[in-house]
Amino acid sequence: MCIRDRACTGGAATGGHGRRRGGHGQRGCLPICVVESVGEHVREVAVGDMVVPVFTAQCSECPDCLSDRSNLCSKLPNVPGSMPRDGTTRFSFASTGEPIRHFISVSSFTEYTVVDVTHVVKFDAAFPPEMACLLSCGVSTGVGAAWKVAAVEPGSNVAVFGLGAVGLAVAQGARMRGAKRIIGVDLNPDKFEIGKRLGITDFINPNDTGGKTVSQVIKEMTGGGADYCFECIGSTSAMAEAFQSSRMGWGKTILLGVVGNATPIGIPSHDIIRGRSVIGSLFGGIKPKNDIPMLAQKYLDKELELDEFITHQMGFDEINRAFELLTQGKSLRCIIWMDGARENGV
């Protein structure tokens, strides 16, 4: 379960679907599935394969998919609420026929979903399913941001704003890249202990800075500012503070948090001229069909930690409790098992 699921349902489950502009919408964006059937022209996967649906397509044909500079498929851009090729929905209420819209091309709060083949990554059936679903967004997004978007250099100072699953994955990715100091910023002190296990070396609670701003504290700790600052909250004020925490001359601020309504952020132009930069990071720059299998192998090789991110597991009938834990900051990733799925291996 992801924070995006909570945001799109207002913090509580609604029987697997929520009310949205234009009608009802299916929810869920971090699944692991077994292929039930395939379309006439699908060759990449077959019935019985274990797959992870993802919210970004990879057609492997368009200029963006063929370029190392982008992970945005220009042939099949994400179409909110519908299938990417024809703009239709494949869900409806049995009683009324009223359409149920798709959710970011995944829609996993259901026993059956329909996704385009460009949105699925095949997994070996022996791979632990509860670990595979972590790679469909959160952990991949964070690790990828450190590896691919920022390309964190060994010996660097890194600051991570927001220690949810994505922020902690950023910390792990920065540690794997050889960062010297990784500063975690979060209001929840419960995140600090797990942060240490995933690479955080120092912690800042914005409510406990003695009247100083977070950027002032980070500049004092690093002798001028962090080389890389990652905003993983989705707050324009946190984005601005992350930028101010970066080092003048070469500091990079990487934005992962999603802010609603395309809210603008204010950044001093003279700071950009003096070498600071801001970079957006969608899905951590990950090309799903290329990079997710690589991350899965790193988990099997014990180079990438996934187990620490799973704080709870429960059945679908307890999904409201899972939302409560997420809202209260007591859960990183809660695995929701459909009826019988855990007993049957998926």
N, C-alpha and C positions, 0 to 999 in steps of 0.2 A: 504494500500500500504506500502511496506517494502523497506528498503534500499537495500536489496538483489535484488529486482526487478529492481531497478535503475542500480545497478552494472552490471547486466546481459544484459541490453539493451543499455549500454553506456550512460545512462542518459536521454533517450527519448523513448517514446513508439513506437512500430513498428507494429501497428495494432493487438496487442495481442500476436504477436510472434516475436522473434528476431533471427538474424543470429548467429549460433554457430558452433563450430567445428563439422563436420559430418552432417551439414544441418541446417534446421530451427528448432527452439525450442519454444514451448508454454511457457508462463510466468505466474507469479502470485503465491503467496504462503500464503496468509492470507484470505481464503474464508469462507463464510457460504453458504450452499447449501441445496436444497430440493432434496431428492432421487427421481429420475425419473424412474429407473428400477434397479433390482438386479440380480446377477448371480444365477445360478441354486442351488448352495450349500450355499448361503448366508442366514443366519438366524438371525444375530445380528441386522440388520436394515431392514426396509420395505419401500415400495413406500409411499411417502408423509412425511417421517421422516425428521426433520431438523438435519443436521450433519455438523460438522467442519472437513474438511480434514487436516491432519497434515503431516509433512515431515518425521517423524520417525514412523516406524511400531511398533506395539505391538501385537505379535502373542499369547502371554500368555501361550506359550508352551516350548520355548527354555530355556536353562540355564540362559541366560541374562535376559529374561523377567521374569523369576521366582525368580531372585536374587534382593535383595535390593541394590546391589552395582553397578548396571548398568541400563541404559535405552536404550542400543543399542541392537536391536533385531538381534540375530545371524542367525536366520532362514531366515529372509527377509531383508538383508542389503539394504540400499538405492542404487539403480542402476541408475546412471545419465542418464536421457533422455529416460527411458523406464519403462514398468511395472515390478514390482519386481519379479514376479514368472517366467516369460518366456522371459524377455528382449525385448519384442516387443513394438511397439507404436500403439496407437489406434486413432491417429490423422493423417490427410492427407489433402492436397489441393484438393478440389473437381474438379478443372479444369485439374490438371496434375497427381494427384495421388501421388505426391511427399510427403514422410513422414514428419510429424512435430513431433519433439521429445517432450517428456514430461519434466516437470520441477519439480525436487525434489518430485516426486510422488503426486503432487498437481495440477499444471497447471490451475490456476483459472481465467486467463484473457480470458475467453470464456464463452458462455452461457451454454455449456455442457462440462463436463469433465468426465474422467473415472479414478477411483481410486480403489485400493485394499481395501477390508473391514478392513484389519489390520491398515489402515491409516485413519480411520474415527472415530470420537467421536460423539455419539448421544446426542442431546440437547432436552430439553423440548420445545415444539413449542411456549410456552408463553415467553421464554427468549428473550430479545431484540437481534435481529440478528446482529446489528452493534456492540454490545458488545461481542457477541460470537466470532466473527472473530478475535478480539484482543487476544483471548486466544489460537489461533492456533499457535502462535509462540512468538511474541515480549514480551508481558507482562508476559506470562508463563515462558519464558526463563529467564527474569530478576528476577522475584519473586522466581522462583525455584532455581536460583543460590545462592540467599541469604539464602533460607530455607534449601534446600536439599544438595547442593554441599558444600557450606561454613559452613552451620549450624551456622550462626552468633549468638554469645552469648549476652545476655543482658549486657548493660553497655560498649559495645565494641566501639572502634573507627574504622570507615569505610571510605574508600576513593573510589570514583567511577570516573573512567576516561571515559568521553564521556557521555553526557546527552541527547542522543536520547531516543527513546521509551524504549529500553532495559535497558539503564543506569538508567533512571528514575524509571523503574520497580524494578531494583535492590535496589534503594534507598527506595522505598516503602516497599519492602520485608524486608530490614534491619531494618526499623522503626518498622514494625510489630513484628520483632524478639526482639525488645527492645534495639537496638543500641543507645548509648549515643550521639555520634557525627558522622554525616554523611557529609563528605566533597565531594563536586562535583567539577570536573575539566573539563572545556570546554572553547573553544575559543569564543563561541557564547553567549554574555551577555543576549540575549533574553530567554535563557533556565533557567536562574537563578530564575525568579519569579515563574514559574510553578514548578521548583525544590523544592522550599520552601513548596509548597502545598503538595508535595508528600514525604517529609521527609528530604530533604537536609537542613543542619543546617549552613554550611559554604561553600563559593565558592572561587575557585581559577581560574583566567584566566592566562594561561601560558605566555601571552604577557604582564602581569602586575604584575610581581613578583620582580621587582627591581633588576634584574640581577641574582637572585637565581634560582636554578632549582626547579621544582615542588616538587621533593622529599625532598629537603632541607626545603621548606616551610611546608610541611606536618609533617616532623619530629619536627620542632619547635612548630607547633600547637598541636601536640599530645604527646610531651615529649619522642620522640624516634622512632615514626613511627606508622602507622595504624595497627591494628590487622588483618584487612581484606582489600585487595585492589582488585578492580574489573576493568579489562580492557574491555571496551565495544566499542572500536573503530575499531579494526582490523589493528593496526599499530605496527610493531615490536619495534619501538622506544618508543611508549607509553607503550608497555608491559614491556620493560626494566625499564622504569621510574616508572611504578607501582610497580615492584619488589623492586626497590631501596627505594620506599616509605613505604614498609612494615617493621614492627618491627623485629629487630634481636632477635632470640630466639624462636619466635612462629608465626611470621607474615605469613599469607597466601595470595598468589596472585592468583586470579581466572581469567582465560582467557576465555572471551566470544566472543571477536572480531575475525572475520575470515580474515586471510591473504592469498592472492592468491599465487599459485605456491609453497606451502609448504616452505615458507621462514623461515630459521632458526633464532633463537634469541640467543643472548649471555647473559649468566647468570654466575656470578662468582661461581665456585664450592665451594669455602670456605664459601660462604654465605649459601649454602644449608647445608653444614656440621654443621653450627652454628645455624641451626633450622628454617631458612626460607624455605618455600615450594611453589611450583607452581602446580596448579590444572587446568585441562581443564574442560570446562563446555559446553556440547552440549545440547541444549534445556533445560538448567537449571536442568538437571538430572530428568526432568519430564517423568513419564510414562503416556502417554496421556490418556488412557482409565481409569486410576485410579485417576490421579491428576487433570485433567482439569475439570471434574464435581465438584470436591472439590473446586476449585477456583471459578467456577461459583456460587456455593452456598455461598461462602464468599462474592461475589459481591451482591447477593440478601440479605444477612444479613448485608450489609453495612460495612463490615470489609475490603473489597478490593475496591479500587478506579479504575474505568475504564473510566468513562466519560471524565476525564481530558486529556486522551491520544488522543481523537478525536478532531483534530483542524479544519478539513475541511470535507465536504461531497459534492459529485458531481456525475454527470452521467458519463457513460463510454466514451461518446463523448468528455469529457473534460480531458481525461487521460493524455494528454501531459502537460496540465497546472498543474496537480497533480504532475507529475515528476519534473516540474520546481520548485514548492514550496518545494519539498523534497530536491532537489539539493541546493536550496538557504538557507536551514536550517529554513524555515518558517513553516514547517509542521512536526508534530510528526507522526500521523496516519491520512491518508485521506481515508475516506470510499468511494469506487467507486461502484455506484449502476448500475446494468444492466438495460436495458430499461424495465420499468414497475415493476421492483422488489420492489422498495420502496413502490409503491402504493398497491402492493399485499401482503405486509408484509414480503417478503423476496426477 
